[in-house]
Amino acid sequence: MDIRMRSLVIILILAGLLAGCGTNPVTGKKEIQLISTGQEVEIGQQNYAPMRQSQGGDFEVLPELSAYVSEVGQKLAAVSDRQLPYEFVVLNNSVPNAWALPGGKIAVNRGLLTTLENEAELAAVLGHEIVHAAARHGAKAQERGTFMQIGMVAAQVGMAMSDTNPNVGNLLLQGAGLGAQMAMLKYGREAELEADEYGMQYMRAAGYDPKAAVTLQEKFVALSKQSGGNQGWLEGLFASHPPSEERVARNRERLGATGAGGDLGVERYQSKLAPLIKMKPAYDKADAALAAASKKDFNKAESLAREATKLVPQEARFEQLLGDLALAQKKPQAALPYYEKSIALDSSYFGAYLGGGVASYRLGNKVRAEEWLTRSMQLLPTAPASFYLGSI
């Protein structure tokens, strides 16, 4: 590659980056923006349904709970720095976590709601997630992937320029990989602090007491120290939103500067959560059943799953769990009625269709297997469903 060609490649790369410059709608800072608002919204819309399916599906037993969370979320979204088609949903998942996709698609797990004490703490969680969407944190993560590709192109150009010294090219490639790792670490910390800061502003603007953001982080830090082997916290909120003394200190500083005051919504939250709190022992039993099954203690797992079903008979996932336990013991005939009942209770989740399809396949009912496996793939494409469909 001659010098003019190398220069042209680098100029084109720089021109592309300059063309993608924009202003962050939350911070007001100049930044590279390779993904448009329309693309963000499209990314969120395309991934929201499969993400929800993969994380336990919507919590259909208490649809009014999602309506309540959405109501609180929309109050915060209305005072945010960026108007997006925000959506909020509660997922049927015991792991305490919440997440946001580009374009304002937000989800909160059932397991996190039972940990919060008031509506202001819920507002702190939702405000934090709204900032992740509004400040383009998800989009910027994807743009970093593009930067890595650009960096590799530049590195390859560098290698071509260093024909007489191949070690220079190797160092460039190593530097590109190391830089990408460091950028991701820096992004995570900065994004969390940014989401905390502007989330507290949204709380105050929506009428909530921002002190709840401080008490919430204090609680999370304490839990992170006590969690030990608690995989729920380790795999959930602490993995995706790691708490830290720095975040607590920053939140305290902001609160000291602006002062506390506003709605905590203790009684309102407790009233809305009362039905879920009453059901929590059933979900604890189902989680314990899964833990027992992972150790091949199927008798204990089945006993716990049946207890859960008695406590909340309208929960489709408990019926699916019984089907999964039977299927794991190579009892497809025994599994089918559980899958049928699960689908009758909730036809919107892929899991029972997948399990029922596998059970039907093993019983030689290829017509029903194809029907249910196809439906499961429509809801969430999975390797097992694809494998069995390919075998029909």
C-alpha positions as CSV (number, residue, x, y, z in Angstrom):
1,M,0.0,0.0,0.0
2,D,1.6,3.3,-1.0
3,I,1.6,6.4,1.2
4,R,-1.2,8.2,-0.6
5,M,-3.5,5.2,-0.3
6,R,-2.7,4.8,3.4
7,S,-3.4,8.5,3.9
8,L,-6.7,8.3,2.0
9,V,-7.9,5.4,4.2
10,I,-7.1,7.3,7.4
11,I,-8.8,10.5,6.1
12,L,-11.9,8.5,5.2
13,I,-12.1,7.0,8.7
14,L,-11.7,10.4,10.3
15,A,-14.3,11.9,8.0
16,G,-16.8,9.2,8.9
17,L,-16.2,9.9,12.6
18,L,-16.6,13.7,12.2
19,A,-19.8,13.2,10.3
20,G,-21.2,11.3,13.2
21,C,-20.6,14.0,15.8
22,G,-23.6,15.1,17.9
23,T,-24.7,16.4,21.3
24,N,-25.7,14.1,24.1
25,P,-29.4,14.9,24.9
26,V,-28.9,14.5,28.6
27,T,-25.4,15.8,29.4
28,G,-25.1,18.3,26.5
29,K,-21.6,17.0,25.8
30,K,-20.3,16.6,22.2
31,E,-19.8,13.0,21.3
32,I,-19.5,10.6,18.3
33,Q,-23.0,9.4,17.3
34,L,-23.0,6.7,14.7
35,I,-26.5,5.4,15.6
36,S,-29.5,7.6,15.0
37,T,-32.5,8.0,17.2
38,G,-34.6,6.1,14.7
39,Q,-32.1,3.3,14.8
40,E,-32.1,3.2,18.6
41,V,-35.9,2.9,18.7
42,E,-35.7,0.2,16.1
43,I,-33.1,-1.7,18.0
44,G,-35.2,-1.5,21.2
45,Q,-38.4,-2.6,19.4
46,Q,-36.7,-5.6,17.7
47,N,-35.1,-6.8,20.9
48,Y,-37.6,-6.0,23.6
49,A,-39.9,-9.1,23.1
50,P,-37.2,-11.7,22.8
51,M,-35.3,-10.2,25.7
52,R,-38.4,-10.4,27.9
53,Q,-39.0,-14.0,26.8
54,S,-35.4,-15.0,27.6
55,Q,-35.7,-13.4,31.0
56,G,-38.8,-15.2,32.2
57,G,-41.5,-13.5,30.2
58,D,-44.0,-10.9,31.4
59,F,-45.5,-11.4,34.9
60,E,-49.0,-12.2,33.8
61,V,-50.3,-13.3,37.2
62,L,-50.6,-9.7,38.4
63,P,-50.9,-7.5,35.2
64,E,-51.9,-4.6,37.4
65,L,-48.3,-4.6,38.8
66,S,-46.9,-3.8,35.3
67,A,-49.5,-1.1,35.0
68,Y,-48.4,0.4,38.3
69,V,-44.7,0.3,37.4
70,S,-45.5,1.8,34.0
71,E,-47.4,4.6,35.6
72,V,-44.4,5.5,37.8
73,G,-42.1,5.1,34.9
74,Q,-44.1,7.4,32.6
75,K,-44.1,10.1,35.3
76,L,-40.3,10.1,35.2
77,A,-40.1,9.8,31.4
78,A,-42.3,12.9,31.1
79,V,-39.6,15.0,32.9
80,S,-36.6,13.3,31.2
81,D,-34.3,15.1,28.8
82,R,-35.3,13.0,25.8
83,Q,-38.7,12.0,24.5
84,L,-38.7,8.3,23.4
85,P,-41.4,5.7,23.1
86,Y,-40.8,4.5,26.7
87,E,-42.3,1.2,27.8
88,F,-42.1,-0.5,31.2
89,V,-42.9,-4.1,32.1
90,V,-42.5,-6.4,35.1
91,L,-40.8,-9.8,34.3
92,N,-41.5,-13.1,35.9
93,N,-38.0,-13.5,37.3
94,S,-36.9,-13.9,40.9
95,V,-33.4,-12.4,40.2
96,P,-33.3,-8.8,41.4
97,N,-32.5,-6.8,38.3
98,A,-33.7,-4.1,36.0
99,W,-32.5,-3.2,32.5
100,A,-33.0,-0.8,29.6
101,L,-32.6,-1.2,25.9
102,P,-31.9,1.6,23.4
103,G,-35.1,3.5,22.5
104,G,-36.6,3.4,26.0
105,K,-37.6,-0.2,26.4
106,I,-37.3,-1.0,30.2
107,A,-37.9,-4.0,32.3
108,V,-38.0,-4.7,36.1
109,N,-37.8,-8.2,37.5
110,R,-40.4,-9.3,40.0
111,G,-37.5,-10.2,42.4
112,L,-36.4,-6.6,42.6
113,L,-39.8,-5.2,43.4
114,T,-40.0,-7.3,46.6
115,T,-36.7,-5.8,47.7
116,L,-37.8,-2.1,47.5
117,E,-39.6,-0.4,50.3
118,N,-41.4,2.5,48.7
119,E,-42.4,4.1,45.5
120,A,-39.5,6.6,45.6
121,E,-37.1,3.7,45.6
122,L,-38.9,2.3,42.5
123,A,-38.6,5.8,41.0
124,A,-34.9,5.7,41.7
125,V,-34.5,2.4,39.8
126,L,-36.7,3.5,36.9
127,G,-35.1,7.0,36.7
128,H,-31.7,5.3,36.5
129,E,-32.8,3.1,33.7
130,I,-34.5,6.0,31.8
131,V,-31.1,7.8,31.9
132,H,-29.4,4.8,30.4
133,A,-31.8,5.0,27.5
134,A,-32.0,8.8,27.2
135,A,-28.2,9.3,27.5
136,R,-27.6,6.7,24.7
137,H,-25.6,4.4,27.0
138,G,-26.8,1.3,25.1
139,A,-26.2,3.0,21.8
140,K,-22.8,4.1,22.8
141,A,-21.9,0.5,23.7
142,Q,-22.9,-0.6,20.2
143,E,-20.9,2.3,18.8
144,R,-17.9,1.1,20.7
145,G,-18.2,-2.1,18.8
146,T,-18.0,-0.1,15.6
147,F,-15.0,1.8,16.9
148,M,-13.3,-1.5,17.6
149,Q,-13.8,-2.5,13.9
150,I,-12.5,0.9,12.8
151,G,-9.5,0.5,15.2
152,M,-8.8,-2.9,13.6
153,V,-8.8,-1.3,10.1
154,A,-6.5,1.4,11.3
155,A,-4.2,-1.2,12.9
156,Q,-4.2,-3.2,9.6
157,V,-3.2,0.0,7.8
158,G,-0.5,0.4,10.4
159,M,0.8,-3.1,9.7
160,A,0.9,-2.3,6.0
161,M,2.9,0.8,6.8
162,S,5.4,-1.2,8.9
163,D,6.5,-3.8,6.4
164,T,10.0,-3.5,7.5
165,N,9.2,-3.8,11.2
166,P,6.4,-6.4,11.8
167,N,6.7,-5.9,15.6
168,V,5.1,-2.4,15.3
169,G,2.0,-3.9,13.7
170,N,1.7,-6.5,16.5
171,L,1.9,-3.8,19.1
172,L,-0.9,-1.9,17.3
173,L,-3.1,-4.9,17.4
174,Q,-2.4,-5.6,21.0
175,G,-3.1,-2.0,21.9
176,A,-6.4,-2.0,20.1
177,G,-7.6,-5.0,22.1
178,L,-6.3,-3.5,25.4
179,G,-7.9,-0.1,24.6
180,A,-11.2,-1.7,23.9
181,Q,-11.2,-3.5,27.3
182,M,-10.3,-0.3,29.1
183,A,-12.9,1.7,27.3
184,M,-15.6,-0.8,28.3
185,L,-14.5,-0.6,32.0
186,K,-14.5,3.2,31.9
187,Y,-17.9,3.3,30.1
188,G,-19.5,1.1,32.8
189,R,-18.4,3.3,35.7
190,E,-19.1,6.6,34.0
191,A,-22.5,5.4,32.8
192,E,-23.6,4.3,36.2
193,L,-22.5,7.6,37.8
194,E,-24.2,9.5,35.1
195,A,-27.4,7.5,35.4
196,D,-27.4,8.1,39.2
197,E,-26.9,11.8,38.8
198,Y,-29.6,12.6,36.2
199,G,-31.9,9.9,37.7
200,M,-32.0,11.9,40.9
201,Q,-32.8,15.0,38.9
202,Y,-35.7,13.2,37.2
203,M,-37.0,12.0,40.6
204,R,-37.1,15.5,42.0
205,A,-38.7,16.9,38.9
206,A,-41.4,14.1,39.1
207,G,-42.1,14.9,42.8
208,Y,-40.2,12.1,44.4
209,D,-37.8,12.4,47.3
210,P,-34.3,11.9,45.9
211,K,-33.2,10.7,49.3
212,A,-34.5,7.3,48.2
213,A,-31.7,7.1,45.7
214,V,-29.2,7.4,48.5
215,T,-30.9,4.8,50.8
216,L,-31.3,2.5,47.9
217,Q,-27.6,2.5,47.0
218,E,-26.7,2.2,50.7
219,K,-28.9,-0.9,50.8
220,F,-27.4,-2.4,47.7
221,V,-23.8,-1.8,49.0
222,A,-24.7,-3.5,52.3
223,L,-26.4,-6.4,50.4
224,S,-23.3,-6.8,48.1
225,K,-21.2,-7.3,51.2
226,Q,-23.6,-9.7,52.8
227,S,-24.6,-11.6,49.6
228,G,-21.8,-14.1,49.7
229,G,-23.1,-17.1,47.8
230,N,-26.4,-15.4,46.9
231,Q,-26.3,-16.0,43.2
232,G,-29.5,-14.0,42.6
233,W,-27.9,-10.8,43.5
234,L,-24.5,-11.7,42.0
235,E,-26.1,-12.6,38.7
236,G,-28.6,-9.8,38.7
237,L,-28.3,-6.2,39.8
238,F,-24.8,-6.4,41.2
239,A,-23.5,-7.8,37.9
240,S,-25.2,-5.3,35.6
241,H,-25.3,-2.3,38.0
242,P,-22.4,-2.9,40.5
243,P,-23.0,-0.9,43.7
244,S,-20.0,1.0,45.2
245,E,-19.1,3.3,48.0
246,E,-18.3,5.9,45.3
247,R,-21.8,5.8,44.0
248,V,-23.2,6.2,47.5
249,A,-20.9,9.1,48.3
250,R,-21.7,10.9,45.0
251,N,-25.5,10.5,45.7
252,R,-25.0,11.9,49.2
253,E,-23.1,14.9,47.8
254,R,-25.9,15.6,45.3
255,L,-28.5,15.3,48.1
256,G,-26.6,17.6,50.3
257,A,-26.4,20.2,47.6
258,T,-30.1,20.1,46.7
259,G,-31.7,18.9,49.9
260,A,-34.2,16.1,50.5
261,G,-38.0,16.5,50.2
262,G,-40.8,15.0,48.1
263,D,-43.0,12.0,48.0
264,L,-41.8,8.6,49.3
265,G,-45.0,6.8,48.6
266,V,-44.6,4.2,51.3
267,E,-48.2,3.2,51.9
268,R,-49.0,3.4,48.2
269,Y,-46.2,1.1,47.2
270,Q,-46.9,-1.4,50.0
271,S,-50.5,-1.5,49.0
272,K,-49.6,-2.2,45.3
273,L,-47.1,-4.8,46.2
274,A,-49.2,-6.6,48.9
275,P,-50.5,-9.3,46.4
276,L,-47.0,-10.1,45.2
277,I,-45.6,-10.2,48.8
278,K,-48.3,-12.6,49.7
279,M,-47.3,-14.8,46.7
280,K,-43.5,-14.6,47.4
281,P,-43.4,-17.9,49.4
282,A,-44.7,-19.8,46.4
283,Y,-41.9,-18.3,44.1
284,D,-39.3,-19.1,46.8
285,K,-40.5,-22.7,46.7
286,A,-40.2,-22.8,42.9
287,D,-36.7,-21.4,43.1
288,A,-35.8,-24.0,45.7
289,A,-37.3,-26.7,43.4
290,L,-35.0,-25.5,40.5
291,A,-32.0,-25.7,42.9
292,A,-33.0,-29.2,44.0
293,A,-33.4,-30.3,40.3
294,S,-29.9,-28.9,39.5
295,K,-28.6,-31.4,42.1
296,K,-30.7,-34.2,40.5
297,D,-32.9,-34.4,43.6
298,F,-36.1,-34.7,41.6
299,N,-38.3,-36.0,44.5
300,K,-37.6,-32.8,46.5
301,A,-38.0,-30.6,43.4
302,E,-41.4,-32.1,42.5
303,S,-42.6,-31.7,46.1
304,L,-41.6,-28.1,46.2
305,A,-43.1,-27.4,42.8
306,R,-46.4,-28.9,43.9
307,E,-46.4,-26.8,47.0
308,A,-45.8,-23.7,44.9
309,T,-48.7,-24.6,42.6
310,K,-51.1,-25.0,45.5
311,L,-50.2,-21.5,46.8
312,V,-50.5,-19.8,43.4
313,P,-52.6,-22.1,41.1
314,Q,-52.9,-19.5,38.4
315,E,-49.1,-19.4,37.8
316,A,-48.3,-21.0,34.4
317,R,-44.6,-21.2,35.2
318,F,-45.2,-23.6,38.1
319,E,-47.1,-26.0,35.7
320,Q,-44.2,-25.7,33.2
321,L,-41.8,-26.5,36.0
322,L,-43.6,-29.7,36.8
323,G,-43.5,-30.6,33.1
324,D,-39.8,-29.8,32.9
325,L,-39.1,-32.0,35.9
326,A,-41.0,-34.9,34.4
327,L,-39.2,-34.4,31.0
328,A,-35.8,-34.3,32.8
329,Q,-36.6,-37.8,34.2
330,K,-37.5,-39.0,30.7
331,K,-41.2,-39.1,31.4
332,P,-42.7,-37.3,28.3
333,Q,-46.2,-38.7,28.8
334,A,-46.3,-37.4,32.3
335,A,-44.9,-34.1,31.2
336,L,-47.5,-33.3,28.5
337,P,-50.5,-32.4,30.8
338,Y,-48.4,-29.9,32.7
339,Y,-47.4,-28.2,29.5
340,E,-50.9,-28.1,28.3
341,K,-52.1,-26.5,31.5
342,S,-49.3,-24.0,31.4
343,I,-50.2,-22.9,27.9
344,A,-53.9,-22.7,28.9
345,L,-52.9,-20.3,31.8
346,D,-50.4,-18.3,29.7
347,S,-50.1,-18.8,25.9
348,S,-47.6,-15.9,25.5
349,Y,-44.5,-17.7,26.9
350,F,-42.1,-19.9,24.8
351,G,-41.1,-22.3,27.5
352,A,-44.2,-24.6,27.7
353,Y,-44.3,-24.7,23.9
354,L,-40.7,-25.8,23.8
355,G,-41.1,-28.4,26.5
356,G,-44.4,-29.7,25.1
357,G,-42.9,-29.9,21.6
358,V,-39.9,-32.0,22.9
359,A,-42.3,-34.2,24.9
360,S,-44.5,-34.7,21.8
361,Y,-41.5,-35.5,19.6
362,R,-40.3,-38.1,22.0
363,L,-43.8,-39.7,22.0
364,G,-43.8,-39.8,18.2
365,N,-46.4,-37.1,17.7
366,K,-44.5,-35.2,15.0
367,V,-47.5,-33.1,14.0
368,R,-48.0,-31.6,17.5
369,A,-44.3,-31.4,18.0
370,E,-43.8,-29.3,14.9
371,E,-46.8,-27.1,15.9
372,W,-45.5,-26.3,19.4
373,L,-41.9,-26.1,18.5
374,T,-42.7,-23.7,15.7
375,R,-44.7,-21.5,18.1
376,S,-41.8,-21.5,20.6
377,M,-39.4,-20.4,17.8
378,Q,-41.8,-17.5,17.0
379,L,-41.7,-16.3,20.6
380,L,-38.0,-17.0,21.1
381,P,-35.6,-18.8,18.7
382,T,-33.6,-21.4,20.6
383,A,-31.1,-24.1,19.6
384,P,-33.2,-27.0,21.1
385,A,-36.3,-26.0,19.2
386,S,-34.3,-25.6,16.0
387,F,-32.6,-29.0,16.5
388,Y,-35.9,-30.9,17.0
389,L,-37.6,-29.1,14.1
390,G,-34.7,-30.1,11.9
391,S,-35.2,-33.7,13.0
392,I,-38.9,-33.8,12.0
